[in-house]
Amino acid sequence: MAKRRHRQAPSKGQPKSDFPGFRRWLSPRREIVHRWMAWGWIIFALALVMRLLFWQATPDAEWSHSAYYKGDAPIWLDYARAIQQDVPYELGLPLRPPGNGYLLAALWDGDANHLGRLKLLWCLLGAATASLFYAAARRSFGVWVGCLVGFGVAIGHGWMVLSTSLNNETPYLFLVAWSLYFLPSLHAAVKPQSWRLLLWGGVQAVACLVRVEHALFFGFLMLWLLRHWTDAATPRRWRRVGLASGLVAVAFVTVLAPWHLQAWDACRRFNTEEPEVNAATEQAYRQVEQALQGMRWQDDAVAERQGLPAASRRAMGNFVAATVFVRGQREVRAADFAILEEAFGSRPTPLAEHPFIALYGGLNFYLANNPEAPAGFSRGPLNAPPPLTGGAGRYPAPLIGGLPPPDLALSYPPHLDIVNLGYRKGLAWIVDQPMAFAAHLWQKGRIFWHGATLGIGGYNLPFGNGGLRHRVDLVVPHRTTAVILWQLAWLAVLLWGSWRLLRLRQWAFLPWAAWLASKVVVTAAFFGYARQGVGVSPVLFLLLAVLIEAATRRSDPWQRRRVTWGLVVLGLVLAVECFRFLQPPVLVLGGRPVGEVDPWPTQHHEGRILEAR
């Protein structure tokens, strides 16, 4: 009779599996890998279910955005349609990064009734982002820390809101999570793996095409990699460091090159070629030009007109001639072009012909940093009336009626001036009013921290899902004592956790700190957005997990039962989300009930109060 085979007990150093059924056929190493993968799939499944329940619970499910967050979703859809129809959008100029527009154009058939398919894909991307953040944290800090980070992203209220609105945060944060996950594989530059370096550089370029400010985070990561690669470098190793850096740069530039060639050509054409205009604008131009047929132009006046950017040449030439006519003269001289400074405060100047990806940097910088700017988004300087020196009666009434234009118009001198000189104007205000700017930074930081410290689930526990939706931003709870204490607690986690990791020389934390720092810098320089804060919450989850692990390291009951307790908590969160789906809240946005159609026009970007009843 064959002897009964006794299963050998696991050795002291062998990890204990959370899934005992796998032990019969898995080797210890394979068991660890499958355990890692299992947690990743669990996080993905939970994140996807939470987003689907949140999305389908309320009547705004068919919108391109949601009552919680509109952002620029309608604009991105218009951009995608223009790409599909091969027509210029915003004069074909690179006013915004193109990544999200091209992604939507590739995934969408252009039918407004099929937006649900896109939102499903966004939910899948959001769920995959949660798994990638888990994997990134697990590679550097272990499974327990990775799980807390991944589950935090999976059930975080802000992350669920971002995943159900067709803005560019969801694809961008997916690329950020992938970058943090992939980064450790680039540490060893003794024998660089070319495909890894090329892939890394290419993905960083794609992320910049989705959000331009990623270039700052990419720069931080490259500095960190160079610090690793040059540690105790020999002359031979320096050559390999140069090769590795060169491969990253080649991939980065290669991916960006096609867009830049197109964008730079569009800027050149704006300056040198008159654009095609629609029928109504053409008719208005001809009416003015027919009324001014008797006007004479001196040769130097013609040269002044030709010196203007081509896109504004016709409109500004007609305006100068019409103003000269109103003032009783019948001949246009070069000196008459001073009328443009008198009427608009500036004369049109050529666009910069070689912007990095997009032109909106200077525009947004000045909109965010001027005497009237709130902490969040504002169009204040774009909506300012023209100076019209000497009074409106000195200018042709038909041509100054309706100014400023309701939308950004680069044929209008003040708008063009802000695009061209926005950085200079914003810096002038900062230098002139440093104390006002400091107070401004504080308000931006408050909004940013609101987003970083949102609650969990569709109800935004423990606060509830009502609150204020700032312009082009997501809903945050009203500022109450409970909210302030919650935010202070997270601030303590940030400071204490960072100090602990740096004191212990846990340099793997530096890329995560660089991600946080890059978003802080962007917020300080531009608008205070809660949606920017949401993106850094994985750093807070990571620090919280590190502190919990340090505090409970010697607690055997906690070590044995933490998986059970964690799954119980996640089960309760999922049950609450199911309840919200079965008993959905009645949402009221800005005093208007939320139904199948957005109660506010898509062009409105005002702050609104969201009530959940």
Rosetta blueprint (number, residue, H / E / L):
1 M L
2 A L
3 K L
4 R L
5 R L
6 H L
7 R L
8 Q L
9 A L
10 P L
11 S L
12 K L
13 G L
14 Q L
15 P L
16 K L
17 S L
18 D L
19 F L
20 P H
21 G H
22 F H
23 R H
24 R H
25 W L
26 L L
27 S L
28 P H
29 R H
30 R H
31 E H
32 I H
33 V H
34 H H
35 R H
36 W H
37 M H
38 A H
39 W H
40 G H
41 W H
42 I H
43 I H
44 F H
45 A H
46 L H
47 A H
48 L H
49 V H
50 M H
51 R H
52 L H
53 L H
54 F H
55 W H
56 Q H
57 A L
58 T L
59 P H
60 D H
61 A H
62 E H
63 W L
64 S L
65 H L
66 S L
67 A L
68 Y L
69 Y E
70 K L
71 G L
72 D L
73 A H
74 P H
75 I H
76 W H
77 L H
78 D H
79 Y H
80 A H
81 R H
82 A H
83 I H
84 Q H
85 Q H
86 D L
87 V L
88 P L
89 Y L
90 E H
91 L H
92 G H
93 L L
94 P L
95 L L
96 R L
97 P L
98 P L
99 G H
100 N H
101 G H
102 Y H
103 L H
104 L H
105 A H
106 A H
107 L H
108 W L
109 D L
110 G L
111 D L
112 A H
113 N H
114 H H
115 L H
116 G H
117 R H
118 L H
119 K H
120 L H
121 L H
122 W H
123 C H
124 L H
125 L H
126 G H
127 A H
128 A H
129 T H
130 A H
131 S H
132 L H
133 F H
134 Y H
135 A H
136 A H
137 A H
138 R H
139 R H
140 S H
141 F H
142 G L
143 V H
144 W H
145 V H
146 G H
147 C H
148 L H
149 V H
150 G H
151 F H
152 G H
153 V H
154 A H
155 I H
156 G E
157 H H
158 G H
159 W H
160 M H
161 V H
162 L H
163 S L
164 T L
165 S L
166 L L
167 N L
168 N L
169 E H
170 T H
171 P H
172 Y H
173 L H
174 F H
175 L H
176 V H
177 A H
178 W H
179 S H
180 L H
181 Y H
182 F H
183 L H
184 P H
185 S H
186 L H
187 H L
188 A L
189 A L
190 V L
191 K L
192 P L
193 Q L
194 S H
195 W H
196 R H
197 L H
198 L H
199 L H
200 W H
201 G H
202 G H
203 V H
204 Q H
205 A H
206 V H
207 A H
208 C H
209 L H
210 V H
211 R L
212 V L
213 E L
214 H H
215 A H
216 L H
217 F H
218 F H
219 G H
220 F H
221 L H
222 M H
223 L H
224 W H
225 L H
226 L H
227 R H
228 H H
229 W H
230 T L
231 D L
232 A L
233 A L
234 T L
235 P H
236 R H
237 R H
238 W H
239 R H
240 R H
241 V H
242 G H
243 L H
244 A H
245 S H
246 G H
247 L H
248 V H
249 A H
250 V H
251 A H
252 F H
253 V H
254 T H
255 V H
256 L H
257 A H
258 P H
259 W H
260 H H
261 L H
262 Q H
263 A H
264 W H
265 D H
266 A H
267 C H
268 R H
269 R H
270 F H
271 N H
272 T H
273 E L
274 E L
275 P L
276 E L
277 V L
278 N L
279 A H
280 A H
281 T H
282 E H
283 Q H
284 A H
285 Y H
286 R H
287 Q H
288 V H
289 E H
290 Q H
291 A H
292 L L
293 Q L
294 G L
295 M L
296 R E
297 W E
298 Q L
299 D H
300 D H
301 A H
302 V H
303 A H
304 E H
305 R H
306 Q H
307 G L
308 L L
309 P L
310 A H
311 A H
312 S H
313 R H
314 R H
315 A H
316 M H
317 G H
318 N H
319 F H
320 V H
321 A H
322 A H
323 T H
324 V H
325 F H
326 V H
327 R L
328 G L
329 Q L
330 R L
331 E E
332 V E
333 R L
334 A H
335 A H
336 D H
337 F H
338 A H
339 I H
340 L H
341 E H
342 E H
343 A H
344 F H
345 G L
346 S L
347 R L
348 P L
349 T L
350 P L
351 L L
352 A L
353 E L
354 H L
355 P L
356 F L
357 I L
358 A L
359 L L
360 Y H
361 G H
362 G H
363 L H
364 N H
365 F H
366 Y H
367 L H
368 A H
369 N L
370 N L
371 P L
372 E L
373 A L
374 P L
375 A L
376 G L
377 F L
378 S L
379 R L
380 G H
381 P H
382 L H
383 N H
384 A L
385 P L
386 P L
387 P L
388 L L
389 T L
390 G L
391 G L
392 A H
393 G H
394 R H
395 Y L
396 P L
397 A H
398 P H
399 L H
400 I H
401 G L
402 G L
403 L L
404 P L
405 P L
406 P L
407 D L
408 L L
409 A L
410 L L
411 S L
412 Y L
413 P H
414 P H
415 H H
416 L H
417 D H
418 I H
419 V H
420 N H
421 L H
422 G H
423 Y H
424 R H
425 K H
426 G H
427 L H
428 A H
429 W H
430 I H
431 V H
432 D H
433 Q L
434 P H
435 M H
436 A H
437 F H
438 A H
439 A H
440 H H
441 L H
442 W H
443 Q H
444 K H
445 G H
446 R H
447 I H
448 F H
449 W H
450 H H
451 G H
452 A H
453 T L
454 L L
455 G L
456 I E
457 G L
458 G L
459 Y L
460 N L
461 L E
462 P L
463 F L
464 G L
465 N L
466 G L
467 G E
468 L E
469 R E
470 H L
471 R L
472 V L
473 D L
474 L E
475 V E
476 V E
477 P L
478 H L
479 R L
480 T L
481 T H
482 A H
483 V H
484 I H
485 L H
486 W H
487 Q H
488 L H
489 A H
490 W H
491 L H
492 A H
493 V H
494 L H
495 L H
496 W H
497 G H
498 S H
499 W H
500 R H
501 L H
502 L H
503 R H
504 L L
505 R L
506 Q L
507 W H
508 A H
509 F H
510 L H
511 P H
512 W H
513 A H
514 A H
515 W H
516 L H
517 A H
518 S H
519 K H
520 V H
521 V H
522 V H
523 T H
524 A H
525 A H
526 F L
527 F L
528 G L
529 Y L
530 A H
531 R H
532 Q H
533 G H
534 V H
535 G H
536 V L
537 S H
538 P H
539 V H
540 L H
541 F H
542 L H
543 L H
544 L H
545 A H
546 V H
547 L H
548 I H
549 E H
550 A H
551 A H
552 T L
553 R L
554 R L
555 S L
556 D H
557 P H
558 W H
559 Q H
560 R H
561 R H
562 R H
563 V H
564 T H
565 W H
566 G H
567 L H
568 V H
569 V H
570 L H
571 G H
572 L H
573 V H
574 L H
575 A H
576 V H
577 E H
578 C H
579 F H
580 R H
581 F H
582 L H
583 Q L
584 P L
585 P L
586 V L
587 L E
588 V E
589 L E
590 G L
591 G L
592 R E
593 P E
594 V L
595 G L
596 E L
597 V L
598 D L
599 P L
600 W L
601 P L
602 T L
603 Q L
604 H L
605 H L
606 E L
607 G L
608 R E
609 I E
610 L E
611 E E
612 A E
613 R L
